[in-house]
Amino acid sequence: MLDTDHLIYWFFLKPDLDESKQAKIFLSEKKYKKLLKLLENTHKKHTSLIFHHYFFQAILVLITFFVFTSTTSVFVKSILLSLNIHLLVDEIIDFKTNKKHLQNWLFAREEKQLSLESLKYYLGVFIFTTLIYILLLINSNL
């Protein structure tokens, strides 16, 4: 679900790119495998995404906390946890391979950005909160 922001990037933010035009064709022709392959090949170029942003991640963590403390629905908790994990895995992969790229998409559209050295602390906070949510989810089944 988080990767739908790549579609927003193609269709609304950068509709004139060749890859955007190709994505529109694949979608209109219902060639979803080709669309996914295009996404796989081009996603590193997309940096100004709505769901892959620090502000969205902060809101997601707060919503997750609210839901985890106010509902017993394991399904809803699992979906929110999977969204948190998806974003965190994307961040960890980029942290290990290209910290500058992580900084570019995580803090896109921001004048001030965390330094490359501070990214590990940022990730540490979200790893810790995600681990807490995992433990809460496990305990909610008992």
C-alpha positions as CSV (number, residue, x, y, z in Angstrom):
1,M,0.0,0.0,0.0
2,L,2.8,2.4,0.7
3,D,4.2,2.1,-2.8
4,T,1.1,3.7,-4.3
5,D,2.9,6.9,-3.8
6,H,5.0,5.9,-6.8
7,L,1.8,5.9,-8.9
8,I,1.1,9.4,-7.5
9,Y,4.6,10.4,-8.6
10,W,4.1,9.1,-12.1
11,F,0.5,10.3,-12.7
12,F,0.4,13.6,-10.9
13,L,3.9,14.9,-9.9
14,K,5.9,13.9,-12.9
15,P,3.4,12.9,-15.7
16,D,5.7,14.0,-18.5
17,L,8.5,11.5,-17.8
18,D,9.0,8.7,-20.2
19,E,8.6,6.2,-17.4
20,S,5.3,7.9,-16.3
21,K,4.0,7.6,-19.9
22,Q,5.0,4.0,-20.0
23,A,3.3,3.3,-16.6
24,K,0.1,4.9,-17.9
25,I,0.2,2.6,-20.9
26,F,0.8,-0.5,-18.8
27,L,-2.0,0.4,-16.4
28,S,-4.5,1.1,-19.2
29,E,-3.6,-2.1,-20.9
30,K,-3.8,-4.0,-17.6
31,K,-0.2,-5.2,-17.8
32,Y,0.3,-5.2,-14.1
33,K,3.4,-7.4,-14.1
34,K,5.1,-5.0,-16.5
35,L,4.0,-2.1,-14.3
36,L,5.6,-3.8,-11.3
37,K,8.7,-4.4,-13.2
38,L,8.9,-0.8,-14.2
39,L,8.5,0.2,-10.6
40,E,11.2,-2.2,-9.6
41,N,13.6,-0.7,-12.2
42,T,12.8,3.0,-11.5
43,H,11.9,3.3,-7.8
44,K,15.3,4.6,-6.8
45,K,14.8,7.6,-9.0
46,H,11.7,8.7,-7.1
47,T,12.6,10.9,-4.1
48,S,9.6,13.2,-3.6
49,L,7.0,10.6,-2.3
50,I,4.2,11.3,0.1
51,F,4.3,8.0,2.0
52,H,8.1,7.7,2.0
53,H,8.7,10.8,4.0
54,Y,9.7,11.3,7.7
55,F,6.5,13.3,8.4
56,F,4.3,10.5,7.2
57,Q,6.4,8.0,9.2
58,A,5.9,10.1,12.4
59,I,2.1,10.2,11.8
60,L,2.0,6.5,11.0
61,V,3.7,5.7,14.3
62,L,1.3,7.9,16.2
63,I,-1.8,6.3,14.5
64,T,-0.3,2.9,15.1
65,F,0.0,3.7,18.8
66,F,-3.5,5.0,19.0
67,V,-4.9,1.9,17.2
68,F,-2.8,-0.5,19.3
69,T,-4.1,1.0,22.5
70,S,-7.7,1.4,21.5
71,T,-8.7,-1.7,19.6
72,T,-8.5,-5.5,19.9
73,S,-8.6,-6.1,16.1
74,V,-5.5,-8.2,15.3
75,F,-6.1,-7.6,11.6
76,V,-6.0,-3.8,11.9
77,K,-2.9,-4.0,14.1
78,S,-1.2,-6.3,11.7
79,I,-1.8,-4.0,8.7
80,L,-0.5,-1.0,10.5
81,L,2.5,-3.0,11.8
82,S,3.2,-4.2,8.2
83,L,3.2,-0.6,7.0
84,N,5.7,0.4,9.6
85,I,7.9,-2.6,8.8
86,H,7.7,-1.9,5.1
87,L,8.9,1.7,5.5
88,L,11.6,0.7,8.0
89,V,12.9,-2.1,5.7
90,D,13.1,0.5,2.8
91,E,15.0,2.8,5.1
92,I,17.4,0.1,6.4
93,I,18.2,-1.1,2.9
94,D,19.0,2.5,1.7
95,F,21.0,3.2,4.9
96,K,23.2,0.2,4.2
97,T,23.6,0.9,0.5
98,N,23.3,4.6,-0.1
99,K,22.8,6.9,2.9
100,K,22.6,10.0,0.7
101,H,19.7,8.5,-1.2
102,L,17.9,7.7,2.0
103,Q,18.4,11.3,3.2
104,N,17.1,12.6,-0.2
105,W,13.8,10.7,-0.1
106,L,13.2,10.7,3.6
107,F,13.6,14.4,3.9
108,A,12.4,15.5,0.4
109,R,11.0,18.9,0.1
110,E,12.7,20.0,3.4
111,E,15.3,22.7,3.7
112,K,16.8,21.2,6.8
113,Q,17.8,17.6,6.8
114,L,19.3,15.2,9.3
115,S,23.0,14.7,8.7
116,L,24.1,11.4,7.3
117,E,25.6,10.6,10.7
118,S,22.3,11.3,12.5
119,L,20.3,8.9,10.2
120,K,21.4,5.9,12.4
121,Y,19.7,7.5,15.4
122,Y,16.6,8.2,13.4
123,L,16.4,4.6,12.3
124,G,17.2,3.4,15.9
125,V,14.1,5.3,17.2
126,F,11.8,3.7,14.6
127,I,13.4,0.3,15.0
128,F,12.7,0.5,18.7
129,T,9.1,1.6,18.3
130,T,8.5,-1.1,15.7
131,L,9.9,-3.8,18.0
132,I,7.5,-2.5,20.7
133,Y,4.6,-2.8,18.3
134,I,5.6,-6.3,17.4
135,L,5.7,-7.3,21.1
136,L,2.3,-5.7,21.7
137,L,0.8,-7.6,18.7
138,I,2.2,-10.8,20.0
139,N,0.8,-10.2,23.5
140,S,-2.6,-9.2,22.1
141,N,-3.0,-12.8,20.9
142,L,-2.5,-14.3,24.3
